[in-house]
Amino acid sequence: MGFVLLFYHFVLAREKTYQTNRWYLLGGLLFSLIVPFMPFGISDSLLTFSGNTEVPQILSEVIESPNSETASQFHANSTRNSSVSHTSYFEWLTPFLLYCYGIVTLLLSFRMIRQLYRMQRKSMKNPAISFKGHKVVLVGEEVVPHTFWKTIFVNQEQYKNHEISEEVMVHELIHAEQNHSFDVLIIEILKTILWFNPVLYFYKTVIQVNHEYIADDKVLSNGADIVDYQTLLLKMRAGKSAHYLSTGLNFNITKKRFKMMTLQSSRARSSFKIALIVPFFLILGITFGCEPANIEDDNLTDSISLELVDSETIKLNGKTVSSSKFEAAFSDLIIDPKRTIIDLKVHKNTTMGLVTDVQEILRENGTLKINYTTVEPNDAEAKEVWRSKLKSRNILDLQINEEAEVIVNQDVTSLSSLSKLVKKFITNNGEAAGLSENPEKAIIAIKTVKRTPHDTYISAIDKILGVYDELRNQASMELFDKPYKALEEGSEKRNKIKNLYPKRISITDPSRS
């Protein structure tokens, strides 16, 4: 909106293309409101995980996490352990700001409705006459002539004493005929809703000044003498100002307004400046449209380096942090999620449990702009050499395509039935020919494409990890009469359960799809 005003000020304001300027200002106002939603642009050129965003993956032969949890379980734990002061700050600040916004908006709305009612009541209770097909209301209070919608308001005594000239009436008639009150009402509604935007207050002034240019130009084109008309305006300057929702004769009587009356314009220059309007709006649309572009973007102010080296080691901005202390270390960083990108490097031997946990911590902190890279051997064929060493029955191929379809062993299935299929595959124990020989040999091979929806991918991972946790917990209760998580970390009992149901998950880099 500010750029629209600047263009008007430097390009159009000194041209006598008043009608064009009026539609430019109204069109620019509308354009400023819708441009953030236009499906093209470069301003939001960062990868934001949503429906059709690329999903970066890693490849790991055998993935095991000693402290594995599903994303939903981790969410509950991380919520309980989050900083109380950080949470409480935003818990009261956001409602407080919304409360203040609501109160101010309500008061401004009441003010505008009240003033509209007063204008309507003034129009109905006072005597009226007709001037060239338009209603003229004769009011008792001393005000300068002004217009609201199709109605002109003048002082009754001045009108009866013939103190209001023909030029003044024609001036107000132009406001009524061209519906200038519509422009003012639109800007006032926006000011009521977006009262915190200072540009709108300047915008209203510019629109009303242009209205006066239009009316002045029409009066002078009808044969009025410039000097006499300017003298008349100066006499009206001392009168009581018109209502803020109306257009008044004495609005913004300045030296500049008088200069515009005598300005000699060039048709070629005016045409050239008008021709600049379309490319100007195109540039604004491309610059401020909402469509995300490529990940290469230099406009972010903050960047955090995050490297997952192995199942226990994380490097945060170059400093080594254990996986157990990562959440606290990351929470200590003061970041703006909208202006920060996470450069996440995942080494080949990183466990799936750690990757899932780190992703959940990043989401909990509002970080959705992540640039993934994997650190792995250059030999692409070596990535799946493990397949040739295993029986195909021990591999459950799960693919998620760009339409969010989940395909298990070439059969399309639903996310809701995925847990049942995975559990049946893992616990087959050699019974069905097409399923695994035993849980120790069962491998879940996940493959995505570059446009796989991130939420579907996360949901699938949650369900797979949930099946493993369920089986481990069930085995622990049967063997030791304790939940799996109650077993001491590193103990013989816990390791026995882990060996019974090892989390063997392969996730293929989408670039190979």
Protein Blocks (a to p, Z undefined) as FASTA:
>chain_A
ZZmmmmmmmmmmmpcclklmmmmmmmmmmmmmmmmmpccdjklmcccddfklccdddddf
bdcdfkbccfklmmmmmmmmmcfklmmmmmmmmmmmmmmmmmmmmmmmmmmmmmmmmmmm
mmmmpccddeehiacdddfbdcddddehjbccddfklmmnopacfklmmmmmmmmmnomm
mmmmmmmmmmmmmmmlmklmmmmmmmmmmmmmmmmmmmmmnopafklmmmmmmmmmmpcc
ddfkbccfkgoiafklmmmmmpccdfklmmmmmmmmmmmmmmmmmmmmmbdcdfbdckbf
bdcddddfblmbcceehiacdfklmmmmmmmpccdfklcccdddddfklcfklmmmmmmm
mmmnopabdcddddddfblmlmmmmmmmpcfklpccddddfkopaceehiacdfklmmmm
mmmmmmnnomamkbcfbfklpccdddddfklcfklmmmmmmmmmmmmmmmmmmmmmmmno
pafklpcghiaklmmmmmmmccddddddfklZZ
